[in-house]
Amino acid sequence: MNLKENISHRVFTAVREVTAENGVSAFVIGGFVRDLLLKRPSKDIDIVVLGNGLEMAEAVANKLNVKKVAYYKNFGTAAFMCDDLEIEFVGARKESYERNSRKPIVENGSLEDDQNRRDFTINALAISLNRSSFGEVIDPFDGLTDLKNKLIRTPLVPETTYSDDPLRMLRAIRFSAQLGFKIEPTSFNAIKANVHRLEIISQERITDELNKIILSNKPSIGFTQLFDSGLLHSFFPEMTALHGVEFIDNKGHKDNFYHTLEVLDNICENTNDLWLRWAAILHDIAKPKTKRFHPSAGWTFHGHEEVGARMTESIFQRLKLPLDAKMKYVQKLVRLHLRPIALVNGTVTDTAVRRLLFEAGDDIDDLMTLCNADITSKNEMKVQKYRRNFENVRRKLKAVEEKDNIRNFQPPISGQEIMQIFKMEPCKQVGILKNEIKEAILEGKIRNDYNEAYHFMLTYAKGIGLVPPKK
């Protein structure tokens, strides 16, 4: 196969000229070739040089009039940007591994050596950038057939491939989820046999791959394979604890693991936001901890939203996810995820809507997206009825917000102003007055208006023995 018509970008032309001028060989390899054949966009181009990659990068950059080249001499690589593409050059190399490290021992090697060290056959494909064979595909492991058959397979013995670099197990599942490919059975069995090797991988690397799985179009594909392989048990036991159904007196609950995956897939139809997807993953995470059986009521999970919100921080901490506003955002959605559903099931009062708007603030739309995704049932008529009721809640939220302007509101009289009016220092009574004003607005007793709040405050203060001093 020859793909010279597909590599017309000036970068490839410049590489071809440099190889001819300097008597070296170069090949584009890996993800760019795979994505080119799959007709997927790709911004990263890896070029393997049979020689010095740093010198090749410098010569090609000069041809292209690129002024800024980054050199990583410790790794033998160099990179630069050209037309929104990141081009990386590296000398062909041969790798070997020690048992307790995924960091390889590197030696100079041939193109064959470089292709042997690749994780999967579809990532070992190369295209010649040399004048005499420009565009020719080099495919020593039949990766073209695997692309056609949508198969993830290792170039060499999978046991060795995964044991040498256990991160490749997560990459196999990530590519399967992203591309919709199947992992070859022998390869998947090798993953199951090497789960224990994941212990030499840093949590940051594991979480990076996990986030890429979460950002795929249908993350349930990846999570099911993570579970079936045993990998998920090793780094995310809280999620695997959701798996299974328990029966007492012929009463069972839903399998909350597969329910969570359904919610995650549902939400992915409406958002690419990683943290909203994380909220879907964690919304029921505390159900195993809060599960109780009552002979009359059956299975209950009371308080799982609050316990789940508290669990979120420890999970983020262990998985090396950011402990900043992103974590707080996920916590909030986990804590509030039952509130809109409660409105669907009951009478939608203005007071309940105001409180929800106040607590959710600017995240109300994301909360509603999460709750809509949480509507799952095998009974399609039941789902449709629930969704219609849910739309009523949406309309009520919009109407109350337009009328009362509650979202993110602060009481119209601040604590500082209360202290000035009553000539008092900071104390418990200031907080009481401010809170009563807020509650009166949320309960609909007064509007979110300064004058109404002022008169309410004076009346309430008089009732507890507080009177502003005469001027």
C-alpha positions as a LaTeX table, in Angstrom:
\begin{tabular}{lrrr}
\hline
Residue & $x$ (\AA) & $y$ (\AA) & $z$ (\AA) \\
\hline
Met1 & 0.00 & 0.00 & 0.00 \\
Asn2 & 1.21 & 3.51 & $-0.82$ \\
Leu3 & $-0.23$ & 6.62 & 0.83 \\
Lys4 & 1.86 & 9.34 & $-0.83$ \\
Glu5 & $-1.32$ & 11.17 & $-1.89$ \\
Asn6 & $-2.31$ & 11.38 & 1.78 \\
Ile7 & 0.94 & 12.86 & 3.07 \\
Ser8 & 1.18 & 16.00 & 1.00 \\
His9 & 1.74 & 18.33 & 3.98 \\
Arg10 & 4.91 & 20.41 & 3.67 \\
Val11 & 6.37 & 18.75 & 6.76 \\
Phe12 & 6.59 & 15.42 & 4.95 \\
Thr13 & 8.03 & 17.07 & 1.84 \\
Ala14 & 10.71 & 18.74 & 3.96 \\
Val15 & 11.60 & 15.43 & 5.67 \\
Arg16 & 11.91 & 13.72 & 2.28 \\
Glu17 & 14.32 & 16.43 & 1.08 \\
Val18 & 16.44 & 16.23 & 4.26 \\
Thr19 & 16.70 & 12.42 & 4.08 \\
Ala20 & 17.94 & 12.68 & 0.49 \\
Glu21 & 20.44 & 15.42 & 1.31 \\
Asn22 & 21.83 & 13.68 & 4.41 \\
Gly23 & 21.66 & 10.03 & 3.41 \\
Val24 & 19.45 & 9.00 & 6.37 \\
Ser25 & 16.05 & 7.32 & 6.51 \\
Ala26 & 12.90 & 8.55 & 8.24 \\
Phe27 & 9.37 & 7.24 & 8.75 \\
Val28 & 6.15 & 8.60 & 10.19 \\
Ile29 & 4.90 & 6.02 & 12.66 \\
Gly30 & 2.23 & 5.26 & 15.24 \\
Gly31 & $-0.98$ & 7.14 & 15.96 \\
Phe32 & $-0.83$ & 9.49 & 12.97 \\
Val33 & $-0.71$ & 6.55 & 10.53 \\
Arg34 & $-3.49$ & 4.73 & 12.38 \\
Asp35 & $-5.73$ & 7.80 & 12.41 \\
Leu36 & $-4.95$ & 8.59 & 8.77 \\
Leu37 & $-6.20$ & 5.15 & 7.77 \\
Leu38 & $-9.24$ & 5.46 & 10.04 \\
Lys39 & $-9.94$ & 8.96 & 8.67 \\
Arg40 & $-9.70$ & 10.44 & 12.16 \\
Pro41 & $-8.16$ & 13.88 & 12.79 \\
Ser42 & $-4.68$ & 13.89 & 14.30 \\
Lys43 & $-2.53$ & 16.78 & 15.48 \\
Asp44 & 0.55 & 14.77 & 16.53 \\
Ile45 & 3.11 & 13.41 & 14.06 \\
Asp46 & 5.87 & 11.07 & 15.30 \\
Ile47 & 8.82 & 10.66 & 12.99 \\
Val48 & 11.39 & 7.90 & 13.56 \\
Val49 & 14.86 & 8.50 & 12.16 \\
Leu50 & 17.49 & 5.85 & 11.44 \\
Gly51 & 20.12 & 8.16 & 12.82 \\
Asn52 & 20.14 & 11.28 & 14.98 \\
Gly53 & 16.60 & 12.53 & 15.62 \\
Leu54 & 17.75 & 15.87 & 17.06 \\
Glu55 & 19.83 & 16.70 & 13.98 \\
Met56 & 16.95 & 15.70 & 11.69 \\
Ala57 & 14.54 & 17.93 & 13.62 \\
Glu58 & 16.90 & 20.89 & 13.31 \\
Ala59 & 17.41 & 20.37 & 9.57 \\
Val60 & 13.67 & 20.00 & 8.87 \\
Ala61 & 12.85 & 23.04 & 11.00 \\
Asn62 & 15.34 & 25.08 & 8.95 \\
Lys63 & 13.67 & 23.92 & 5.74 \\
Leu64 & 10.29 & 25.00 & 7.07 \\
Asn65 & 11.63 & 28.26 & 8.51 \\
Val66 & 10.50 & 27.19 & 12.00 \\
Lys67 & 12.43 & 29.20 & 14.60 \\
Lys68 & 11.56 & 27.39 & 17.82 \\
Val69 & 12.60 & 23.76 & 18.35 \\
Ala70 & 12.43 & 22.02 & 21.75 \\
Tyr71 & 15.27 & 19.55 & 22.36 \\
Tyr72 & 15.00 & 16.78 & 24.95 \\
Lys73 & 18.50 & 15.37 & 24.88 \\
Asn74 & 17.95 & 12.98 & 27.79 \\
Phe75 & 15.24 & 11.26 & 25.76 \\
Gly76 & 16.85 & 11.74 & 22.36 \\
Thr77 & 13.81 & 13.62 & 21.02 \\
Ala78 & 13.08 & 17.02 & 19.56 \\
Ala79 & 9.78 & 18.67 & 18.66 \\
Phe80 & 8.32 & 21.77 & 17.06 \\
Met81 & 4.95 & 23.15 & 15.96 \\
Cys82 & 4.07 & 23.65 & 12.31 \\
Asp83 & 0.61 & 24.67 & 11.03 \\
Asp84 & $-1.07$ & 23.56 & 14.31 \\
Leu85 & 0.67 & 20.18 & 14.09 \\
Glu86 & 3.11 & 18.97 & 16.75 \\
Ile87 & 6.00 & 17.21 & 15.05 \\
Glu88 & 8.30 & 15.00 & 17.16 \\
Phe89 & 11.52 & 13.39 & 15.97 \\
Val90 & 13.27 & 10.47 & 17.64 \\
Gly91 & 16.01 & 8.07 & 16.66 \\
Ala92 & 14.90 & 4.46 & 16.09 \\
Arg93 & 15.48 & 2.50 & 19.25 \\
Lys94 & 15.41 & $-0.89$ & 20.85 \\
Glu95 & 14.01 & $-1.31$ & 24.37 \\
Ser96 & 14.34 & $-3.79$ & 27.20 \\
Tyr97 & 12.79 & $-3.69$ & 30.66 \\
Glu98 & 13.66 & $-4.47$ & 34.24 \\
Arg99 & 11.03 & $-6.23$ & 36.34 \\
Asn100 & 10.24 & $-3.39$ & 38.75 \\
Ser101 & 10.13 & $-0.47$ & 36.32 \\
Arg102 & 8.25 & 0.48 & 33.18 \\
Lys103 & 11.15 & 2.77 & 32.25 \\
Pro104 & 12.96 & 0.97 & 29.43 \\
Ile105 & 16.67 & 0.49 & 28.86 \\
Val106 & 17.13 & 2.13 & 25.46 \\
Glu107 & 19.61 & 1.35 & 22.69 \\
Asn108 & 19.91 & 2.59 & 19.13 \\
Gly109 & 18.02 & 0.27 & 16.81 \\
Ser110 & 16.52 & $-0.39$ & 13.40 \\
Leu111 & 13.03 & 0.40 & 12.15 \\
Glu112 & 12.14 & $-3.23$ & 12.91 \\
Asp113 & 13.35 & $-2.79$ & 16.51 \\
Asp114 & 11.28 & 0.36 & 16.82 \\
Gln115 & 8.15 & $-1.32$ & 15.52 \\
Asn116 & 8.71 & $-4.31$ & 17.84 \\
Arg117 & 8.57 & $-2.04$ & 20.90 \\
Arg118 & 5.17 & $-0.59$ & 19.97 \\
Asp119 & 2.16 & $-1.46$ & 22.12 \\
Phe120 & $-0.29$ & $-2.60$ & 19.42 \\
Thr121 & $-0.16$ & $-3.68$ & 15.80 \\
Ile122 & $-2.33$ & $-0.72$ & 14.76 \\
Asn123 & 0.23 & 1.60 & 16.37 \\
Ala124 & 3.22 & $-0.12$ & 14.75 \\
Leu125 & 2.31 & 0.95 & 11.21 \\
Ala126 & 4.85 & 3.20 & 9.51 \\
Ile127 & 4.99 & 5.22 & 6.29 \\
Ser128 & 8.28 & 5.81 & 4.48 \\
Leu129 & 9.33 & 9.45 & 4.05 \\
Asn130 & 12.35 & 8.52 & 1.91 \\
Arg131 & 12.55 & 9.65 & $-1.71$ \\
Ser132 & 12.81 & 6.17 & $-3.26$ \\
Ser133 & 9.83 & 4.72 & $-1.32$ \\
Phe134 & 7.88 & 7.83 & $-0.29$ \\
Gly135 & 4.40 & 6.91 & 1.00 \\
Glu136 & 5.00 & 3.17 & 1.21 \\
Val137 & 3.35 & 1.50 & 4.25 \\
Ile138 & 5.55 & $-0.79$ & 6.37 \\
Asp139 & 3.32 & $-3.27$ & 8.22 \\
Pro140 & 5.30 & $-6.15$ & 9.78 \\
Phe141 & 2.50 & $-7.30$ & 12.13 \\
Asp142 & $-0.51$ & $-7.16$ & 9.80 \\
Gly143 & $-1.86$ & $-4.06$ & 11.51 \\
Leu144 & $-3.81$ & $-3.15$ & 8.36 \\
Thr145 & $-5.89$ & $-6.31$ & 8.77 \\
Asp146 & $-6.43$ & $-5.53$ & 12.45 \\
Leu147 & $-7.62$ & $-2.04$ & 11.52 \\
Lys148 & $-10.07$ & $-3.56$ & 9.05 \\
Asn149 & $-11.27$ & $-6.12$ & 11.62 \\
Lys150 & $-11.35$ & $-3.52$ & 14.44 \\
Leu151 & $-9.01$ & $-5.55$ & 16.63 \\
Ile152 & $-6.57$ & $-4.55$ & 19.39 \\
Arg153 & $-3.60$ & $-6.95$ & 19.31 \\
Thr154 & $-0.01$ & $-6.72$ & 20.56 \\
Pro155 & 2.88 & $-7.06$ & 18.08 \\
Leu156 & 4.76 & $-9.54$ & 20.25 \\
Val157 & 3.64 & $-12.02$ & 22.96 \\
Pro158 & 0.97 & $-10.13$ & 24.96 \\
Glu159 & 2.18 & $-11.49$ & 28.32 \\
Thr160 & 5.57 & $-9.88$ & 27.68 \\
Thr161 & 4.12 & $-6.67$ & 26.25 \\
Tyr162 & 1.88 & $-6.06$ & 29.27 \\
Ser163 & 4.36 & $-7.23$ & 31.90 \\
Asp164 & 7.10 & $-4.97$ & 30.48 \\
Asp165 & 4.87 & $-1.89$ & 30.53 \\
Pro166 & 1.61 & $-2.49$ & 32.43 \\
Leu167 & 0.24 & 0.89 & 31.37 \\
Arg168 & $-0.37$ & $-0.78$ & 28.01 \\
Met169 & $-3.22$ & $-2.75$ & 29.61 \\
Leu170 & $-5.10$ & 0.49 & 30.26 \\
Arg171 & $-4.15$ & 1.80 & 26.83 \\
Ala172 & $-5.61$ & $-1.33$ & 25.22 \\
Ile173 & $-8.92$ & $-0.69$ & 26.95 \\
Arg174 & $-8.76$ & 3.02 & 26.20 \\
Phe175 & $-8.24$ & 2.40 & 22.47 \\
Ser176 & $-11.03$ & $-0.18$ & 22.53 \\
Ala177 & $-13.37$ & 2.43 & 24.04 \\
Gln178 & $-12.26$ & 5.30 & 21.81 \\
Leu179 & $-12.23$ & 3.37 & 18.53 \\
Gly180 & $-14.94$ & 0.80 & 19.19 \\
Phe181 & $-12.42$ & $-2.03$ & 18.65 \\
Lys182 & $-12.41$ & $-5.45$ & 20.30 \\
Ile183 & $-9.39$ & $-6.61$ & 22.30 \\
Glu184 & $-8.10$ & $-9.89$ & 20.87 \\
Pro185 & $-9.02$ & $-12.72$ & 23.37 \\
Thr186 & $-5.44$ & $-13.89$ & 24.02 \\
Ser187 & $-4.47$ & $-10.30$ & 24.68 \\
Phe188 & $-7.40$ & $-9.76$ & 27.06 \\
Asn189 & $-6.51$ & $-12.93$ & 28.98 \\
Ala190 & $-2.96$ & $-11.61$ & 29.30 \\
Ile191 & $-4.35$ & $-8.39$ & 30.79 \\
Lys192 & $-6.26$ & $-10.41$ & 33.42 \\
Ala193 & $-3.10$ & $-12.36$ & 34.22 \\
Asn194 & $-1.04$ & $-9.18$ & 34.69 \\
Val195 & $-3.37$ & $-7.01$ & 36.79 \\
His196 & $-0.91$ & $-7.22$ & 39.70 \\
Arg197 & 1.73 & $-5.50$ & 37.52 \\
Leu198 & $-0.28$ & $-2.28$ & 37.67 \\
Glu199 & 1.34 & $-1.66$ & 41.06 \\
Ile200 & 4.47 & $-0.28$ & 39.35 \\
Ile201 & 2.46 & 2.40 & 37.51 \\
Ser202 & 1.98 & 5.83 & 39.08 \\
Gln203 & $-1.57$ & 6.83 & 39.96 \\
Glu204 & $-1.24$ & 9.91 & 37.76 \\
Arg205 & $-0.64$ & 7.70 & 34.69 \\
Ile206 & $-3.54$ & 5.40 & 35.58 \\
Thr207 & $-5.91$ & 8.33 & 36.08 \\
Asp208 & $-4.82$ & 9.95 & 32.82 \\
Glu209 & $-5.88$ & 6.82 & 30.93 \\
Leu210 & $-9.07$ & 6.55 & 32.99 \\
Asn211 & $-10.04$ & 10.12 & 32.10 \\
Lys212 & $-9.50$ & 9.36 & 28.41 \\
Ile213 & $-11.85$ & 6.38 & 28.74 \\
Ile214 & $-14.40$ & 8.62 & 30.49 \\
Leu215 & $-14.14$ & 11.12 & 27.61 \\
Ser216 & $-14.83$ & 8.47 & 24.95 \\
Asn217 & $-18.21$ & 8.47 & 23.20 \\
Lys218 & $-19.45$ & 5.42 & 25.12 \\
Pro219 & $-17.40$ & 5.01 & 28.33 \\
Ser220 & $-19.35$ & 1.90 & 29.42 \\
Ile221 & $-17.32$ & $-0.10$ & 26.87 \\
Gly222 & $-14.10$ & 0.77 & 28.70 \\
Phe223 & $-15.51$ & 0.44 & 32.22 \\
Thr224 & $-16.99$ & $-2.99$ & 31.47 \\
Gln225 & $-13.58$ & $-4.18$ & 30.28 \\
Leu226 & $-11.84$ & $-2.58$ & 33.26 \\
Phe227 & $-14.23$ & $-4.52$ & 35.50 \\
Asp228 & $-14.07$ & $-7.82$ & 33.62 \\
Ser229 & $-10.27$ & $-7.73$ & 33.51 \\
Gly230 & $-9.94$ & $-6.98$ & 37.24 \\
Leu231 & $-8.08$ & $-3.71$ & 36.65 \\
Leu232 & $-10.86$ & $-1.54$ & 38.06 \\
His233 & $-10.80$ & $-3.47$ & 41.35 \\
Ser234 & $-7.15$ & $-2.52$ & 41.86 \\
Phe235 & $-7.54$ & 1.26 & 41.70 \\
Phe236 & $-11.26$ & 2.08 & 42.05 \\
Pro237 & $-12.78$ & $-0.38$ & 44.57 \\
Glu238 & $-15.61$ & 2.01 & 45.48 \\
Met239 & $-16.98$ & 1.62 & 41.97 \\
Thr240 & $-16.65$ & $-2.16$ & 41.82 \\
Ala241 & $-18.51$ & $-2.31$ & 45.15 \\
Leu242 & $-21.58$ & $-1.08$ & 43.25 \\
His243 & $-21.68$ & $-4.36$ & 41.32 \\
Gly244 & $-24.20$ & $-7.07$ & 42.11 \\
Val245 & $-27.78$ & $-7.59$ & 43.21 \\
Glu246 & $-28.87$ & $-8.83$ & 46.63 \\
Phe247 & $-32.22$ & $-10.50$ & 47.33 \\
Ile248 & $-34.05$ & $-10.87$ & 50.66 \\
Asp249 & $-37.62$ & $-12.18$ & 50.78 \\
Asn250 & $-37.62$ & $-12.18$ & 46.97 \\
Lys251 & $-36.97$ & $-8.42$ & 46.99 \\
Gly252 & $-33.92$ & $-7.21$ & 45.08 \\
His253 & $-32.40$ & $-3.88$ & 44.13 \\
Lys254 & $-30.95$ & $-2.84$ & 40.77 \\
Asp255 & $-27.31$ & $-3.52$ & 39.94 \\
Asn256 & $-25.92$ & $-0.07$ & 40.69 \\
Phe257 & $-22.70$ & $-0.68$ & 38.75 \\
Tyr258 & $-24.49$ & $-1.18$ & 35.44 \\
His259 & $-27.00$ & 1.54 & 36.34 \\
Thr260 & $-24.07$ & 3.95 & 36.82 \\
Leu261 & $-22.66$ & 2.98 & 33.42 \\
Glu262 & $-26.05$ & 3.60 & 31.83 \\
Val263 & $-26.25$ & 7.04 & 33.46 \\
Leu264 & $-22.69$ & 7.78 & 32.29 \\
Asp265 & $-23.48$ & 6.82 & 28.69 \\
Asn266 & $-26.69$ & 8.85 & 28.85 \\
Ile267 & $-24.93$ & 11.99 & 30.04 \\
Cys268 & $-22.25$ & 11.61 & 27.36 \\
Glu269 & $-24.96$ & 12.20 & 24.75 \\
Asn270 & $-25.33$ & 15.75 & 26.09 \\
Thr271 & $-21.92$ & 16.85 & 27.37 \\
Asn272 & $-18.19$ & 16.46 & 26.78 \\
Asp273 & $-17.40$ & 17.96 & 30.19 \\
Leu274 & $-15.10$ & 15.58 & 32.08 \\
Trp275 & $-16.25$ & 16.73 & 35.54 \\
Leu276 & $-19.95$ & 16.43 & 34.76 \\
Arg277 & $-19.18$ & 12.89 & 33.59 \\
Trp278 & $-17.36$ & 12.29 & 36.88 \\
Ala279 & $-20.50$ & 13.44 & 38.71 \\
Ala280 & $-22.42$ & 10.74 & 36.83 \\
Ile281 & $-19.85$ & 8.15 & 37.92 \\
Leu282 & $-20.04$ & 9.17 & 41.59 \\
His283 & $-23.73$ & 10.04 & 41.94 \\
Asp284 & $-24.59$ & 6.67 & 43.54 \\
Ile285 & $-21.12$ & 5.77 & 44.83 \\
Ala286 & $-22.30$ & 5.57 & 48.46 \\
Lys287 & $-25.15$ & 3.13 & 47.86 \\
Pro288 & $-23.15$ & 0.12 & 49.11 \\
Lys289 & $-22.41$ & 2.00 & 52.36 \\
Thr290 & $-26.00$ & 3.11 & 52.90 \\
Lys291 & $-27.83$ & $-0.04$ & 51.76 \\
Arg292 & $-30.42$ & $-1.31$ & 54.24 \\
Phe293 & $-33.25$ & $-3.82$ & 54.04 \\
His294 & $-36.62$ & $-3.24$ & 55.69 \\
Pro295 & $-39.30$ & $-5.96$ & 55.53 \\
Ser296 & $-42.02$ & $-3.44$ & 54.67 \\
Ala297 & $-40.09$ & $-1.00$ & 52.46 \\
Gly298 & $-37.56$ & $-3.32$ & 50.87 \\
Trp299 & $-34.12$ & $-1.96$ & 50.00 \\
Thr300 & $-33.26$ & 1.64 & 50.86 \\
Phe301 & $-30.19$ & 3.84 & 50.38 \\
His302 & $-31.12$ & 6.75 & 52.62 \\
Gly303 & $-28.57$ & 9.56 & 52.69 \\
His304 & $-26.43$ & 8.10 & 49.91 \\
Glu305 & $-26.25$ & 11.53 & 48.24 \\
Glu306 & $-24.71$ & 13.15 & 51.34 \\
Val307 & $-22.36$ & 10.24 & 52.09 \\
Gly308 & $-21.37$ & 10.17 & 48.40 \\
Ala309 & $-20.54$ & 13.89 & 48.47 \\
Arg310 & $-18.26$ & 13.25 & 51.48 \\
Met311 & $-16.62$ & 10.29 & 49.72 \\
Thr312 & $-15.87$ & 12.40 & 46.64 \\
Glu313 & $-12.92$ & 14.21 & 48.22 \\
Ser314 & $-11.15$ & 11.02 & 49.36 \\
Ile315 & $-11.69$ & 9.40 & 45.96 \\
Phe316 & $-10.32$ & 12.46 & 44.16 \\
Gln317 & $-7.37$ & 12.54 & 46.54 \\
Arg318 & $-6.47$ & 8.88 & 46.01 \\
Leu319 & $-6.91$ & 9.02 & 42.24 \\
Lys320 & $-4.78$ & 12.20 & 42.08 \\
Leu321 & $-7.63$ & 14.22 & 40.63 \\
Pro322 & $-7.63$ & 17.98 & 41.34 \\
Leu323 & $-8.75$ & 18.97 & 44.84 \\
Asp324 & $-9.96$ & 22.38 & 43.72 \\
Ala325 & $-13.15$ & 23.92 & 42.36 \\
Lys326 & $-13.60$ & 20.93 & 40.03 \\
Met327 & $-13.85$ & 18.58 & 43.02 \\
Lys328 & $-16.24$ & 20.97 & 44.80 \\
Tyr329 & $-18.39$ & 21.07 & 41.66 \\
Val330 & $-18.63$ & 17.25 & 41.52 \\
Gln331 & $-19.40$ & 17.17 & 45.26 \\
Lys332 & $-22.23$ & 19.64 & 44.82 \\
Leu333 & $-23.83$ & 17.68 & 41.98 \\
Val334 & $-23.55$ & 14.39 & 43.90 \\
Arg335 & $-25.10$ & 16.02 & 46.98 \\
Leu336 & $-28.01$ & 17.57 & 45.03 \\
His337 & $-28.69$ & 14.87 & 42.45 \\
Leu338 & $-31.89$ & 13.63 & 44.16 \\
Arg339 & $-33.44$ & 17.06 & 44.62 \\
Pro340 & $-34.89$ & 17.62 & 41.12 \\
Ile341 & $-36.11$ & 14.00 & 41.07 \\
Ala342 & $-37.90$ & 14.61 & 44.36 \\
Leu343 & $-39.68$ & 17.53 & 42.68 \\
Val344 & $-40.79$ & 15.22 & 39.87 \\
Asn345 & $-42.31$ & 12.81 & 42.38 \\
Gly346 & $-44.03$ & 15.41 & 44.50 \\
Thr347 & $-45.82$ & 18.75 & 44.29 \\
Val348 & $-43.56$ & 21.35 & 42.73 \\
Thr349 & $-43.84$ & 24.32 & 45.10 \\
Asp350 & $-42.20$ & 27.68 & 44.49 \\
Thr351 & $-40.39$ & 27.34 & 47.82 \\
Ala352 & $-38.79$ & 24.02 & 46.88 \\
Val353 & $-37.76$ & 25.42 & 43.49 \\
Arg354 & $-36.29$ & 28.57 & 45.05 \\
Arg355 & $-34.22$ & 26.49 & 47.47 \\
Leu356 & $-32.91$ & 24.30 & 44.68 \\
Leu357 & $-31.98$ & 27.32 & 42.55 \\
Phe358 & $-30.24$ & 28.91 & 45.52 \\
Glu359 & $-28.19$ & 25.81 & 46.40 \\
Ala360 & $-27.30$ & 24.82 & 42.83 \\
Gly361 & $-26.50$ & 28.35 & 41.64 \\
Asp362 & $-24.87$ & 28.48 & 38.22 \\
Asp363 & $-24.64$ & 24.68 & 38.18 \\
Ile364 & $-28.42$ & 24.17 & 38.03 \\
Asp365 & $-28.37$ & 23.36 & 34.29 \\
Asp366 & $-25.62$ & 20.76 & 34.77 \\
Leu367 & $-27.55$ & 19.29 & 37.71 \\
Met368 & $-30.63$ & 18.95 & 35.52 \\
Thr369 & $-28.54$ & 17.28 & 32.80 \\
Leu370 & $-27.26$ & 14.77 & 35.37 \\
Cys371 & $-30.74$ & 14.08 & 36.75 \\
Asn372 & $-32.17$ & 13.62 & 33.26 \\
Ala373 & $-29.42$ & 11.05 & 32.54 \\
Asp374 & $-30.33$ & 9.31 & 35.81 \\
Ile375 & $-33.77$ & 8.39 & 34.46 \\
Thr376 & $-33.26$ & 4.73 & 33.54 \\
Ser377 & $-35.68$ & 1.85 & 33.25 \\
Lys378 & $-36.32$ & $-1.16$ & 31.03 \\
Asn379 & $-39.91$ & 0.13 & 30.78 \\
Glu380 & $-39.78$ & 2.71 & 27.97 \\
Met381 & $-43.28$ & 4.06 & 28.73 \\
Lys382 & $-42.23$ & 4.68 & 32.33 \\
Val383 & $-39.11$ & 6.53 & 31.15 \\
Gln384 & $-41.10$ & 8.72 & 28.74 \\
Lys385 & $-43.64$ & 9.60 & 31.45 \\
Tyr386 & $-40.83$ & 10.48 & 33.87 \\
Arg387 & $-39.12$ & 12.65 & 31.26 \\
Arg388 & $-42.36$ & 14.56 & 30.59 \\
Asn389 & $-42.71$ & 15.25 & 34.33 \\
Phe390 & $-39.06$ & 16.28 & 34.41 \\
Glu391 & $-39.71$ & 18.85 & 31.69 \\
Asn392 & $-42.42$ & 20.34 & 33.92 \\
Val393 & $-39.79$ & 20.82 & 36.62 \\
Arg394 & $-37.50$ & 22.52 & 34.08 \\
Arg395 & $-40.27$ & 24.94 & 33.12 \\
Lys396 & $-41.01$ & 25.65 & 36.79 \\
Leu397 & $-37.33$ & 26.36 & 37.48 \\
Lys398 & $-37.21$ & 28.81 & 34.58 \\
Ala399 & $-40.42$ & 30.58 & 35.64 \\
Val400 & $-39.37$ & 30.97 & 39.29 \\
Glu401 & $-35.87$ & 32.12 & 38.31 \\
Glu402 & $-37.29$ & 34.79 & 36.00 \\
Lys403 & $-39.75$ & 35.93 & 38.67 \\
Asp404 & $-37.60$ & 35.84 & 41.81 \\
Asn405 & $-34.01$ & 36.10 & 40.52 \\
Ile406 & $-32.86$ & 33.60 & 43.16 \\
Arg407 & $-29.91$ & 31.88 & 41.51 \\
Asn408 & $-26.67$ & 32.79 & 43.35 \\
Phe409 & $-28.52$ & 35.53 & 45.25 \\
Gln410 & $-27.16$ & 37.09 & 48.40 \\
Pro411 & $-29.57$ & 38.59 & 50.95 \\
Pro412 & $-30.07$ & 42.23 & 49.92 \\
Ile413 & $-28.86$ & 43.37 & 53.34 \\
Ser414 & $-25.31$ & 42.34 & 54.18 \\
Gly415 & $-23.93$ & 41.41 & 57.59 \\
Gln416 & $-21.84$ & 44.60 & 57.54 \\
Glu417 & $-24.96$ & 46.72 & 57.03 \\
Ile418 & $-26.83$ & 44.88 & 59.81 \\
Met419 & $-23.98$ & 45.75 & 62.20 \\
Gln420 & $-24.12$ & 49.41 & 61.14 \\
Ile421 & $-27.94$ & 49.61 & 61.51 \\
Phe422 & $-27.95$ & 48.08 & 65.00 \\
Lys423 & $-24.56$ & 49.51 & 66.06 \\
Met424 & $-23.21$ & 46.10 & 67.06 \\
Glu425 & $-19.96$ & 44.19 & 66.72 \\
Pro426 & $-19.75$ & 40.85 & 64.87 \\
Cys427 & $-21.89$ & 38.37 & 66.85 \\
Lys428 & $-24.33$ & 35.48 & 66.57 \\
Gln429 & $-27.32$ & 37.82 & 66.21 \\
Val430 & $-25.93$ & 39.28 & 62.97 \\
Gly431 & $-25.86$ & 35.81 & 61.43 \\
Ile432 & $-29.36$ & 35.08 & 62.73 \\
Leu433 & $-30.81$ & 38.20 & 61.11 \\
Lys434 & $-29.05$ & 37.60 & 57.81 \\
Asn435 & $-30.22$ & 33.98 & 57.74 \\
Glu436 & $-33.82$ & 34.92 & 58.57 \\
Ile437 & $-33.89$ & 37.38 & 55.67 \\
Lys438 & $-32.57$ & 34.67 & 53.36 \\
Glu439 & $-35.13$ & 32.14 & 54.63 \\
Ala440 & $-37.99$ & 34.63 & 54.24 \\
Ile441 & $-37.06$ & 35.18 & 50.60 \\
Leu442 & $-36.68$ & 31.44 & 49.89 \\
Glu443 & $-40.01$ & 30.72 & 51.60 \\
Gly444 & $-41.71$ & 33.40 & 49.51 \\
Lys445 & $-42.70$ & 35.53 & 52.53 \\
Ile446 & $-40.97$ & 38.55 & 50.96 \\
Arg447 & $-39.53$ & 39.31 & 47.55 \\
Asn448 & $-35.83$ & 39.51 & 46.85 \\
Asp449 & $-36.03$ & 43.28 & 47.35 \\
Tyr450 & $-34.10$ & 45.64 & 49.65 \\
Asn451 & $-37.08$ & 47.56 & 51.10 \\
Glu452 & $-39.09$ & 44.42 & 51.82 \\
Ala453 & $-36.02$ & 42.79 & 53.39 \\
Tyr454 & $-35.34$ & 45.92 & 55.50 \\
His455 & $-38.85$ & 46.07 & 56.95 \\
Phe456 & $-38.90$ & 42.31 & 57.56 \\
Met457 & $-35.57$ & 42.58 & 59.40 \\
Leu458 & $-36.81$ & 45.38 & 61.69 \\
Thr459 & $-39.97$ & 43.43 & 62.55 \\
Tyr460 & $-38.06$ & 40.21 & 63.24 \\
Ala461 & $-35.35$ & 42.04 & 65.24 \\
Lys462 & $-38.00$ & 43.67 & 67.44 \\
Gly463 & $-39.42$ & 40.23 & 68.19 \\
Ile464 & $-36.07$ & 39.09 & 69.63 \\
Gly465 & $-35.49$ & 42.31 & 71.52 \\
Leu466 & $-33.25$ & 44.11 & 69.02 \\
Val467 & $-34.08$ & 47.71 & 68.19 \\
Pro468 & $-31.89$ & 50.09 & 66.17 \\
Pro469 & $-30.63$ & 52.98 & 68.27 \\
Lys470 & $-32.35$ & 56.32 & 67.63 \\
Lys471 & $-30.41$ & 58.71 & 65.48 \\
\hline
\end{tabular}
